[in-house]
Amino acid sequence: MSTKKIAVILEAAGDAKRFGSNKLLHPMEDGSPMIGKILSVIRTMDDSDCFYSKILVTQYYEVAELASDFAIVRNEHPEYGISHSMQLGIEAAGDPDAYMFCVCDQPGIQISTIERLIRAYEESGAGIVSLSWKGKMCNPKIFSAKYKEELMSLSGDTGGRQIIKNHTDDLLLVEADNESEVIDIDINENMESKRTTK
C-alpha cells in the first residue's frame, strides 16, 4: 500500500494521426488492445490499494468502455494538446498528494517498474520523479501536488517538461529495466512501422 495518496491519470485522448487509426485499440500479439496493458498494470497494482484515484482521460467511447472501473473524463478538445488532458485529469483526481501521468501506448511497461517509480517518489523526497532510459526522461512521471498550480497553467503539447525545466533540482530519474519498457508506438506496423522513445 502506498504511503502517499497518488492519483494515476491515464492520457488516452490523442488523435494518433501518424498511426492511421485508433492505436489504443490496435491488437497486440496476444490479441488484446494496446491500452489493455496499462489498464492491466494499474488494476493489478490497485489490488493492494496503491492508488488514491484512477482517472482515464479520453475522447473515445470505445476506450472508455474498456475502463469501467476508472473514473472516465471526456476530453472534448484533444486539439488543445497534452496539457489539457493532464488538467482534466487533475480536476477529477480529488485531493491527492501527487499525480502520476501515464501514456497508454507503452505496452512494454512493467508493474515492477511503476512500483519502483512510486517507491522512489515516496522515499526520496523529490517533488518530481520520472522514468528514464539512459538518462533521458520517459513516461510515466509523478508530480507532487505542490505543482498543481503550475500544471494547471500549462498549455498546448508541452506536458510537464517546462515545469521540470524550472525545477531540475527537485527531479529524480528512475531507470527502466530495459528499453522495451519505454518504447512508444507511434506508427502502425503496416505503415512502415517506426517506434520511438520519449
Secondary structure, 3 states (H helix, E strand, C coil): CCCCCEEEEEEECCCCCCCCCCHHHCECCCCCECCHHHHHHHHHHHCCCCCCEEEEEECCHHHHHHHCCCEEEECCCHHHCHHHHHHHHHHHCCCCCEEEEEECCCCCCCHHHHHHHHHHHHHHCCCEEEEEECCEEEEEEEEEHHHHHHHHCCCCCCCCHHHHHHCHHHEEEEECCCHHHHEEECCCCCCCCCEEEC
